[in-house]
Amino acid sequence: MNAMVLEQQGQPLQHRVVPIPVIEHPDQVLLKVEACGVCRTDLHILDGELAEPSLPLIPGH
């Protein structure tokens, strides 16, 4: 699947093709995301203004 990935804080997001997540439990679902918002907290993480996240990171929720 296509994703915009943060590989290093303070750097632009990179377009990557990543594996489709695997459903591991019967109570999980897989959704097709057609649009995603990015909140201000995500932008602070991208800009390096918050504690360093576990990288690589796909922002948005």
PDB file of N, H, CA, C and O in Angstrom:
ATOM      1  N   MET A   1       0.849  -1.170   0.000  1.00  0.00           N
ATOM      2  CA  MET A   1       0.000   0.000   0.000  1.00  0.00           C
ATOM      3  C   MET A   1       0.894   1.232   0.000  1.00  0.00           C
ATOM      4  O   MET A   1       2.058   1.163   0.395  1.00  0.00           O
ATOM      5  N   ASN A   2       0.352   2.345  -0.438  1.00  0.00           N
ATOM      6  H   ASN A   2      -0.593   2.401  -0.759  1.00  0.00           H
ATOM      7  CA  ASN A   2       1.090   3.605  -0.469  1.00  0.00           C
ATOM      8  C   ASN A   2       1.060   4.262   0.896  1.00  0.00           C
ATOM      9  O   ASN A   2       0.044   4.216   1.590  1.00  0.00           O
ATOM     10  N   ALA A   3       2.165   4.870   1.284  1.00  0.00           N
ATOM     11  H   ALA A   3       2.991   4.907   0.721  1.00  0.00           H
ATOM     12  CA  ALA A   3       2.233   5.567   2.567  1.00  0.00           C
ATOM     13  C   ALA A   3       3.227   6.715   2.456  1.00  0.00           C
ATOM     14  O   ALA A   3       4.198   6.650   1.702  1.00  0.00           O
ATOM     15  N   MET A   4       2.962   7.758   3.220  1.00  0.00           N
ATOM     16  H   MET A   4       2.173   7.811   3.832  1.00  0.00           H
ATOM     17  CA  MET A   4       3.928   8.833   3.389  1.00  0.00           C
ATOM     18  C   MET A   4       4.612   8.567   4.725  1.00  0.00           C
ATOM     19  O   MET A   4       3.950   8.499   5.760  1.00  0.00           O
ATOM     20  N   VAL A   5       5.922   8.417   4.706  1.00  0.00           N
ATOM     21  H   VAL A   5       6.460   8.471   3.865  1.00  0.00           H
ATOM     22  CA  VAL A   5       6.660   7.909   5.857  1.00  0.00           C
ATOM     23  C   VAL A   5       7.670   8.943   6.347  1.00  0.00           C
ATOM     24  O   VAL A   5       8.407   9.540   5.562  1.00  0.00           O
ATOM     25  N   LEU A   6       7.684   9.139   7.661  1.00  0.00           N
ATOM     26  H   LEU A   6       7.085   8.654   8.299  1.00  0.00           H
ATOM     27  CA  LEU A   6       8.716   9.958   8.292  1.00  0.00           C
ATOM     28  C   LEU A   6       9.880   9.038   8.622  1.00  0.00           C
ATOM     29  O   LEU A   6       9.759   8.134   9.449  1.00  0.00           O
ATOM     30  N   GLU A   7      11.004   9.279   7.967  1.00  0.00           N
ATOM     31  H   GLU A   7      11.102  10.013   7.295  1.00  0.00           H
ATOM     32  CA  GLU A   7      12.187   8.455   8.208  1.00  0.00           C
ATOM     33  C   GLU A   7      13.195   9.155   9.106  1.00  0.00           C
ATOM     34  O   GLU A   7      14.011   8.508   9.761  1.00  0.00           O
ATOM     35  N   GLN A   8      13.132  10.502   9.133  1.00  0.00           N
ATOM     36  H   GLN A   8      12.469  11.028   8.601  1.00  0.00           H
ATOM     37  CA  GLN A   8      14.019  11.290   9.984  1.00  0.00           C
ATOM     38  C   GLN A   8      13.311  12.590  10.326  1.00  0.00           C
ATOM     39  O   GLN A   8      12.795  13.271   9.440  1.00  0.00           O
ATOM     40  N   GLN A   9      13.283  12.943  11.622  1.00  0.00           N
ATOM     41  H   GLN A   9      13.702  12.390  12.342  1.00  0.00           H
ATOM     42  CA  GLN A   9      12.622  14.181  12.031  1.00  0.00           C
ATOM     43  C   GLN A   9      13.264  15.373  11.346  1.00  0.00           C
ATOM     44  O   GLN A   9      14.477  15.415  11.143  1.00  0.00           O
ATOM     45  N   GLY A  10      12.425  16.344  10.993  1.00  0.00           N
ATOM     46  H   GLY A  10      11.439  16.309  11.157  1.00  0.00           H
ATOM     47  CA  GLY A  10      12.903  17.552  10.346  1.00  0.00           C
ATOM     48  C   GLY A  10      13.107  17.402   8.848  1.00  0.00           C
ATOM     49  O   GLY A  10      13.487  18.364   8.180  1.00  0.00           O
ATOM     50  N   GLN A  11      12.860  16.207   8.305  1.00  0.00           N
ATOM     51  H   GLN A  11      12.551  15.426   8.848  1.00  0.00           H
ATOM     52  CA  GLN A  11      13.007  15.960   6.877  1.00  0.00           C
ATOM     53  C   GLN A  11      11.631  15.749   6.251  1.00  0.00           C
ATOM     54  O   GLN A  11      10.692  15.373   6.952  1.00  0.00           O
ATOM     55  N   PRO A  12      11.494  15.984   4.954  1.00  0.00           N
ATOM     56  CA  PRO A  12      10.194  15.768   4.301  1.00  0.00           C
ATOM     57  C   PRO A  12       9.759  14.304   4.384  1.00  0.00           C
ATOM     58  O   PRO A  12      10.584  13.393   4.456  1.00  0.00           O
ATOM     59  N   LEU A  13       8.446  14.108   4.372  1.00  0.00           N
ATOM     60  H   LEU A  13       7.776  14.847   4.313  1.00  0.00           H
ATOM     61  CA  LEU A  13       7.913  12.751   4.306  1.00  0.00           C
ATOM     62  C   LEU A  13       8.325  12.124   2.980  1.00  0.00           C
ATOM     63  O   LEU A  13       8.471  12.819   1.974  1.00  0.00           O
ATOM     64  N   GLN A  14       8.510  10.816   2.986  1.00  0.00           N
ATOM     65  H   GLN A  14       8.392  10.252   3.803  1.00  0.00           H
ATOM     66  CA  GLN A  14       8.903  10.079   1.791  1.00  0.00           C
ATOM     67  C   GLN A  14       7.773   9.148   1.368  1.00  0.00           C
ATOM     68  O   GLN A  14       7.178   8.470   2.206  1.00  0.00           O
ATOM     69  N   HIS A  15       7.474   9.115   0.066  1.00  0.00           N
ATOM     70  H   HIS A  15       7.958   9.666  -0.614  1.00  0.00           H
ATOM     71  CA  HIS A  15       6.478   8.168  -0.430  1.00  0.00           C
ATOM     72  C   HIS A  15       7.115   6.785  -0.472  1.00  0.00           C
ATOM     73  O   HIS A  15       8.193   6.597  -1.034  1.00  0.00           O
ATOM     74  N   ARG A  16       6.437   5.835   0.125  1.00  0.00           N
ATOM     75  H   ARG A  16       5.561   5.987   0.583  1.00  0.00           H
ATOM     76  CA  ARG A  16       6.922   4.456   0.154  1.00  0.00           C
ATOM     77  C   ARG A  16       5.755   3.513  -0.114  1.00  0.00           C
ATOM     78  O   ARG A  16       4.604   3.840   0.172  1.00  0.00           O
ATOM     79  N   VAL A  17       6.056   2.356  -0.656  1.00  0.00           N
ATOM     80  H   VAL A  17       6.992   2.090  -0.888  1.00  0.00           H
ATOM     81  CA  VAL A  17       5.084   1.272  -0.769  1.00  0.00           C
ATOM     82  C   VAL A  17       5.406   0.320   0.372  1.00  0.00           C
ATOM     83  O   VAL A  17       6.504  -0.232   0.438  1.00  0.00           O
ATOM     84  N   VAL A  18       4.444   0.131   1.269  1.00  0.00           N
ATOM     85  H   VAL A  18       3.552   0.580   1.215  1.00  0.00           H
ATOM     86  CA  VAL A  18       4.651  -0.702   2.458  1.00  0.00           C
ATOM     87  C   VAL A  18       3.683  -1.878   2.420  1.00  0.00           C
ATOM     88  O   VAL A  18       2.659  -1.810   1.739  1.00  0.00           O
ATOM     89  N   PRO A  19       3.991  -2.959   3.144  1.00  0.00           N
ATOM     90  CA  PRO A  19       3.097  -4.124   3.141  1.00  0.00           C
ATOM     91  C   PRO A  19       1.725  -3.791   3.727  1.00  0.00           C
ATOM     92  O   PRO A  19       1.608  -2.968   4.635  1.00  0.00           O
ATOM     93  N   ILE A  20       0.708  -4.430   3.203  1.00  0.00           N
ATOM     94  H   ILE A  20       0.802  -5.098   2.465  1.00  0.00           H
ATOM     95  CA  ILE A  20      -0.637  -4.306   3.767  1.00  0.00           C
ATOM     96  C   ILE A  20      -0.632  -5.013   5.118  1.00  0.00           C
ATOM     97  O   ILE A  20      -0.141  -6.137   5.215  1.00  0.00           O
ATOM     98  N   PRO A  21      -1.170  -4.376   6.171  1.00  0.00           N
ATOM     99  CA  PRO A  21      -1.196  -5.021   7.491  1.00  0.00           C
ATOM    100  C   PRO A  21      -1.933  -6.360   7.450  1.00  0.00           C
ATOM    101  O   PRO A  21      -2.865  -6.551   6.668  1.00  0.00           O
ATOM    102  N   VAL A  22      -1.499  -7.263   8.295  1.00  0.00           N
ATOM    103  H   VAL A  22      -0.742  -7.108   8.930  1.00  0.00           H
ATOM    104  CA  VAL A  22      -2.102  -8.594   8.380  1.00  0.00           C
ATOM    105  C   VAL A  22      -3.070  -8.628   9.551  1.00  0.00           C
ATOM    106  O   VAL A  22      -2.738  -8.182  10.650  1.00  0.00           O
ATOM    107  N   ILE A  23      -4.261  -9.153   9.321  1.00  0.00           N
ATOM    108  H   ILE A  23      -4.531  -9.515   8.428  1.00  0.00           H
ATOM    109  CA  ILE A  23      -5.234  -9.338  10.404  1.00  0.00           C
ATOM    110  C   ILE A  23      -4.809 -10.570  11.189  1.00  0.00           C
ATOM    111  O   ILE A  23      -4.685 -11.659  10.630  1.00  0.00           O
ATOM    112  N   GLU A  24      -4.584 -10.391  12.496  1.00  0.00           N
ATOM    113  H   GLU A  24      -4.685  -9.505  12.950  1.00  0.00           H
ATOM    114  CA  GLU A  24      -4.080 -11.478  13.333  1.00  0.00           C
ATOM    115  C   GLU A  24      -5.111 -12.033  14.294  1.00  0.00           C
ATOM    116  O   GLU A  24      -4.928 -13.127  14.828  1.00  0.00           O
ATOM    117  N   HIS A  25      -6.200 -11.295  14.529  1.00  0.00           N
ATOM    118  H   HIS A  25      -6.348 -10.406  14.096  1.00  0.00           H
ATOM    119  CA  HIS A  25      -7.223 -11.717  15.493  1.00  0.00           C
ATOM    120  C   HIS A  25      -8.605 -11.550  14.864  1.00  0.00           C
ATOM    121  O   HIS A  25      -8.799 -10.664  14.032  1.00  0.00           O
ATOM    122  N   PRO A  26      -9.566 -12.389  15.248  1.00  0.00           N
ATOM    123  CA  PRO A  26     -10.899 -12.325  14.635  1.00  0.00           C
ATOM    124  C   PRO A  26     -11.660 -11.032  14.930  1.00  0.00           C
ATOM    125  O   PRO A  26     -12.637 -10.729  14.245  1.00  0.00           O
ATOM    126  N   ASP A  27     -11.233 -10.266  15.935  1.00  0.00           N
ATOM    127  H   ASP A  27     -10.439 -10.512  16.491  1.00  0.00           H
ATOM    128  CA  ASP A  27     -11.928  -9.012  16.244  1.00  0.00           C
ATOM    129  C   ASP A  27     -11.293  -7.804  15.548  1.00  0.00           C
ATOM    130  O   ASP A  27     -11.674  -6.667  15.826  1.00  0.00           O
ATOM    131  N   GLN A  28     -10.341  -8.032  14.656  1.00  0.00           N
ATOM    132  H   GLN A  28     -10.032  -8.955  14.430  1.00  0.00           H
ATOM    133  CA  GLN A  28      -9.702  -6.956  13.913  1.00  0.00           C
ATOM    134  C   GLN A  28     -10.329  -6.829  12.528  1.00  0.00           C
ATOM    135  O   GLN A  28     -10.871  -7.792  11.987  1.00  0.00           O
ATOM    136  N   VAL A  29     -10.245  -5.622  11.964  1.00  0.00           N
ATOM    137  H   VAL A  29      -9.804  -4.839  12.404  1.00  0.00           H
ATOM    138  CA  VAL A  29     -10.726  -5.376  10.607  1.00  0.00           C
ATOM    139  C   VAL A  29      -9.656  -4.617   9.830  1.00  0.00           C
ATOM    140  O   VAL A  29      -8.793  -3.965  10.418  1.00  0.00           O
ATOM    141  N   LEU A  30      -9.718  -4.708   8.527  1.00  0.00           N
ATOM    142  H   LEU A  30     -10.419  -5.238   8.049  1.00  0.00           H
ATOM    143  CA  LEU A  30      -8.823  -3.966   7.651  1.00  0.00           C
ATOM    144  C   LEU A  30      -9.685  -3.005   6.845  1.00  0.00           C
ATOM    145  O   LEU A  30     -10.612  -3.426   6.152  1.00  0.00           O
ATOM    146  N   LEU A  31      -9.381  -1.719   6.934  1.00  0.00           N
ATOM    147  H   LEU A  31      -8.628  -1.377   7.497  1.00  0.00           H
ATOM    148  CA  LEU A  31     -10.159  -0.690   6.256  1.00  0.00           C
ATOM    149  C   LEU A  31      -9.362  -0.094   5.111  1.00  0.00           C
ATOM    150  O   LEU A  31      -8.142   0.045   5.193  1.00  0.00           O
ATOM    151  N   LYS A  32     -10.059   0.255   4.048  1.00  0.00           N
ATOM    152  H   LYS A  32     -11.050   0.142   3.981  1.00  0.00           H
ATOM    153  CA  LYS A  32      -9.422   0.977   2.956  1.00  0.00           C
ATOM    154  C   LYS A  32      -9.523   2.467   3.276  1.00  0.00           C
ATOM    155  O   LYS A  32     -10.623   3.011   3.378  1.00  0.00           O
ATOM    156  N   VAL A  33      -8.392   3.114   3.432  1.00  0.00           N
ATOM    157  H   VAL A  33      -7.498   2.673   3.349  1.00  0.00           H
ATOM    158  CA  VAL A  33      -8.357   4.542   3.746  1.00  0.00           C
ATOM    159  C   VAL A  33      -8.282   5.311   2.434  1.00  0.00           C
ATOM    160  O   VAL A  33      -7.377   5.101   1.626  1.00  0.00           O
ATOM    161  N   GLU A  34      -9.241   6.200   2.237  1.00  0.00           N
ATOM    162  H   GLU A  34      -9.976   6.370   2.893  1.00  0.00           H
ATOM    163  CA  GLU A  34      -9.252   7.006   1.020  1.00  0.00           C
ATOM    164  C   GLU A  34      -8.741   8.419   1.265  1.00  0.00           C
ATOM    165  O   GLU A  34      -8.369   9.119   0.324  1.00  0.00           O
ATOM    166  N   ALA A  35      -8.723   8.834   2.515  1.00  0.00           N
ATOM    167  H   ALA A  35      -9.025   8.265   3.280  1.00  0.00           H
ATOM    168  CA  ALA A  35      -8.204  10.150   2.883  1.00  0.00           C
ATOM    169  C   ALA A  35      -7.775  10.088   4.338  1.00  0.00           C
ATOM    170  O   ALA A  35      -8.317   9.309   5.123  1.00  0.00           O
ATOM    171  N   CYS A  36      -6.809  10.901   4.690  1.00  0.00           N
ATOM    172  H   CYS A  36      -6.368  11.534   4.052  1.00  0.00           H
ATOM    173  CA  CYS A  36      -6.310  10.895   6.064  1.00  0.00           C
ATOM    174  C   CYS A  36      -5.984  12.322   6.475  1.00  0.00           C
ATOM    175  O   CYS A  36      -5.376  13.075   5.714  1.00  0.00           O
ATOM    176  N   GLY A  37      -6.387  12.681   7.670  1.00  0.00           N
ATOM    177  H   GLY A  37      -6.880  12.069   8.288  1.00  0.00           H
ATOM    178  CA  GLY A  37      -6.035  13.982   8.209  1.00  0.00           C
ATOM    179  C   GLY A  37      -4.742  13.901   8.999  1.00  0.00           C
ATOM    180  O   GLY A  37      -4.386  12.851   9.534  1.00  0.00           O
ATOM    181  N   VAL A  38      -4.057  15.011   9.063  1.00  0.00           N
ATOM    182  H   VAL A  38      -4.346  15.864   8.629  1.00  0.00           H
ATOM    183  CA  VAL A  38      -2.846  15.101   9.870  1.00  0.00           C
ATOM    184  C   VAL A  38      -3.086  16.205  10.891  1.00  0.00           C
ATOM    185  O   VAL A  38      -3.333  17.353  10.522  1.00  0.00           O
ATOM    186  N   CYS A  39      -3.013  15.861  12.168  1.00  0.00           N
ATOM    187  H   CYS A  39      -2.812  14.928  12.468  1.00  0.00           H
ATOM    188  CA  CYS A  39      -3.285  16.845  13.212  1.00  0.00           C
ATOM    189  C   CYS A  39      -2.014  17.636  13.543  1.00  0.00           C
ATOM    190  O   CYS A  39      -0.920  17.299  13.091  1.00  0.00           O
ATOM    191  N   ARG A  40      -2.184  18.674  14.326  1.00  0.00           N
ATOM    192  H   ARG A  40      -3.074  18.947  14.693  1.00  0.00           H
ATOM    193  CA  ARG A  40      -1.041  19.527  14.676  1.00  0.00           C
ATOM    194  C   ARG A  40       0.029  18.750  15.435  1.00  0.00           C
ATOM    195  O   ARG A  40       1.219  19.021  15.275  1.00  0.00           O
ATOM    196  N   THR A  41      -0.379  17.790  16.256  1.00  0.00           N
ATOM    197  H   THR A  41      -1.346  17.569  16.386  1.00  0.00           H
ATOM    198  CA  THR A  41       0.613  16.976  16.972  1.00  0.00           C
ATOM    199  C   THR A  41       1.498  16.229  15.983  1.00  0.00           C
ATOM    200  O   THR A  41       2.711  16.147  16.178  1.00  0.00           O
ATOM    201  N   ASP A  42       0.901  15.682  14.916  1.00  0.00           N
ATOM    202  H   ASP A  42      -0.084  15.749  14.758  1.00  0.00           H
ATOM    203  CA  ASP A  42       1.701  15.017  13.882  1.00  0.00           C
ATOM    204  C   ASP A  42       2.722  15.985  13.290  1.00  0.00           C
ATOM    205  O   ASP A  42       3.874  15.614  13.067  1.00  0.00           O
ATOM    206  N   LEU A  43       2.305  17.216  13.037  1.00  0.00           N
ATOM    207  H   LEU A  43       1.369  17.518  13.219  1.00  0.00           H
ATOM    208  CA  LEU A  43       3.222  18.202  12.467  1.00  0.00           C
ATOM    209  C   LEU A  43       4.353  18.547  13.430  1.00  0.00           C
ATOM    210  O   LEU A  43       5.489  18.748  13.001  1.00  0.00           O
ATOM    211  N   HIS A  44       4.054  18.620  14.734  1.00  0.00           N
ATOM    212  H   HIS A  44       3.131  18.457  15.083  1.00  0.00           H
ATOM    213  CA  HIS A  44       5.112  18.860  15.725  1.00  0.00           C
ATOM    214  C   HIS A  44       6.124  17.710  15.703  1.00  0.00           C
ATOM    215  O   HIS A  44       7.328  17.941  15.806  1.00  0.00           O
ATOM    216  N   ILE A  45       5.640  16.486  15.570  1.00  0.00           N
ATOM    217  H   ILE A  45       4.662  16.299  15.487  1.00  0.00           H
ATOM    218  CA  ILE A  45       6.541  15.327  15.497  1.00  0.00           C
ATOM    219  C   ILE A  45       7.398  15.423  14.240  1.00  0.00           C
ATOM    220  O   ILE A  45       8.610  15.213  14.296  1.00  0.00           O
ATOM    221  N   LEU A  46       6.773  15.739  13.105  1.00  0.00           N
ATOM    222  H   LEU A  46       5.788  15.909  13.060  1.00  0.00           H
ATOM    223  CA  LEU A  46       7.511  15.848  11.842  1.00  0.00           C
ATOM    224  C   LEU A  46       8.593  16.913  11.912  1.00  0.00           C
ATOM    225  O   LEU A  46       9.682  16.744  11.363  1.00  0.00           O
ATOM    226  N   ASP A  47       8.285  18.018  12.596  1.00  0.00           N
ATOM    227  H   ASP A  47       7.401  18.156  13.042  1.00  0.00           H
ATOM    228  CA  ASP A  47       9.223  19.136  12.693  1.00  0.00           C
ATOM    229  C   ASP A  47      10.299  18.934  13.757  1.00  0.00           C
ATOM    230  O   ASP A  47      11.200  19.762  13.891  1.00  0.00           O
ATOM    231  N   GLY A  48      10.212  17.829  14.521  1.00  0.00           N
ATOM    232  H   GLY A  48       9.480  17.156  14.412  1.00  0.00           H
ATOM    233  CA  GLY A  48      11.205  17.566  15.553  1.00  0.00           C
ATOM    234  C   GLY A  48      10.979  18.353  16.823  1.00  0.00           C
ATOM    235  O   GLY A  48      11.902  18.515  17.621  1.00  0.00           O
ATOM    236  N   GLU A  49       9.755  18.852  17.030  1.00  0.00           N
ATOM    237  H   GLU A  49       9.005  18.720  16.382  1.00  0.00           H
ATOM    238  CA  GLU A  49       9.446  19.672  18.201  1.00  0.00           C
ATOM    239  C   GLU A  49       8.984  18.848  19.400  1.00  0.00           C
ATOM    240  O   GLU A  49       8.846  19.385  20.499  1.00  0.00           O
ATOM    241  N   LEU A  50       8.745  17.563  19.206  1.00  0.00           N
ATOM    242  H   LEU A  50       8.857  17.126  18.313  1.00  0.00           H
ATOM    243  CA  LEU A  50       8.358  16.668  20.304  1.00  0.00           C
ATOM    244  C   LEU A  50       9.396  15.566  20.422  1.00  0.00           C
ATOM    245  O   LEU A  50      10.285  15.436  19.581  1.00  0.00           O
ATOM    246  N   ALA A  51       9.272  14.781  21.472  1.00  0.00           N
ATOM    247  H   ALA A  51       8.550  14.886  22.155  1.00  0.00           H
ATOM    248  CA  ALA A  51      10.225  13.691  21.695  1.00  0.00           C
ATOM    249  C   ALA A  51      10.354  12.839  20.434  1.00  0.00           C
ATOM    250  O   ALA A  51       9.387  12.639  19.699  1.00  0.00           O
ATOM    251  N   GLU A  52      11.555  12.348  20.205  1.00  0.00           N
ATOM    252  H   GLU A  52      12.340  12.511  20.802  1.00  0.00           H
ATOM    253  CA  GLU A  52      11.819  11.569  18.999  1.00  0.00           C
ATOM    254  C   GLU A  52      10.955  10.309  18.960  1.00  0.00           C
ATOM    255  O   GLU A  52      10.992   9.504  19.890  1.00  0.00           O
ATOM    256  N   PRO A  53      10.181  10.137  17.894  1.00  0.00           N
ATOM    257  CA  PRO A  53       9.321   8.957  17.785  1.00  0.00           C
ATOM    258  C   PRO A  53      10.111   7.739  17.332  1.00  0.00           C
ATOM    259  O   PRO A  53      11.263   7.847  16.911  1.00  0.00           O
ATOM    260  N   SER A  54       9.484   6.601  17.425  1.00  0.00           N
ATOM    261  H   SER A  54       8.548   6.514  17.767  1.00  0.00           H
ATOM    262  CA  SER A  54      10.053   5.382  16.868  1.00  0.00           C
ATOM    263  C   SER A  54       9.924   5.484  15.346  1.00  0.00           C
ATOM    264  O   SER A  54       8.815   5.586  14.821  1.00  0.00           O
ATOM    265  N   LEU A  55      11.036   5.457  14.656  1.00  0.00           N
ATOM    266  H   LEU A  55      11.937   5.374  15.083  1.00  0.00           H
ATOM    267  CA  LEU A  55      11.049   5.624  13.203  1.00  0.00           C
ATOM    268  C   LEU A  55      11.308   4.301  12.504  1.00  0.00           C
ATOM    269  O   LEU A  55      11.989   3.446  13.071  1.00  0.00           O
ATOM    270  N   PRO A  56      10.808   4.099  11.328  1.00  0.00           N
ATOM    271  CA  PRO A  56      10.000   4.997  10.528  1.00  0.00           C
ATOM    272  C   PRO A  56       8.583   5.108  11.083  1.00  0.00           C
ATOM    273  O   PRO A  56       8.101   4.204  11.765  1.00  0.00           O
ATOM    274  N   LEU A  57       7.919   6.233  10.782  1.00  0.00           N
ATOM    275  H   LEU A  57       8.311   6.968  10.229  1.00  0.00           H
ATOM    276  CA  LEU A  57       6.587   6.523  11.304  1.00  0.00           C
ATOM    277  C   LEU A  57       5.674   6.944  10.160  1.00  0.00           C
ATOM    278  O   LEU A  57       6.044   7.775   9.331  1.00  0.00           O
ATOM    279  N   ILE A  58       4.478   6.363  10.124  1.00  0.00           N
ATOM    280  H   ILE A  58       4.178   5.688  10.798  1.00  0.00           H
ATOM    281  CA  ILE A  58       3.444   6.799   9.189  1.00  0.00           C
ATOM    282  C   ILE A  58       2.482   7.660   9.994  1.00  0.00           C
ATOM    283  O   ILE A  58       1.704   7.126  10.784  1.00  0.00           O
ATOM    284  N   PRO A  59       2.515   8.990   9.814  1.00  0.00           N
ATOM    285  CA  PRO A  59       1.648   9.862  10.614  1.00  0.00           C
ATOM    286  C   PRO A  59       0.199   9.804  10.147  1.00  0.00           C
ATOM    287  O   PRO A  59      -0.109   9.294   9.070  1.00  0.00           O
ATOM    288  N   GLY A  60      -0.672  10.339  10.981  1.00  0.00           N
ATOM    289  H   GLY A  60      -0.421  10.754  11.855  1.00  0.00           H
ATOM    290  CA  GLY A  60      -2.092  10.418  10.657  1.00  0.00           C
ATOM    291  C   GLY A  60      -2.906   9.465  11.514  1.00  0.00           C
ATOM    292  O   GLY A  60      -2.429   8.401  11.908  1.00  0.00           O
ATOM    293  N   HIS A  61      -4.122   9.854  11.793  1.00  0.00           N
ATOM    294  H   HIS A  61      -4.509  10.719  11.473  1.00  0.00           H
ATOM    295  CA  HIS A  61      -5.029   9.008  12.567  1.00  0.00           C
ATOM    296  C   HIS A  61      -6.440   9.523  12.437  1.00  0.00           C
ATOM    297  O   HIS A  61      -7.363   8.949  13.016  1.00  0.00           O
TER     298      HIS A  61
END
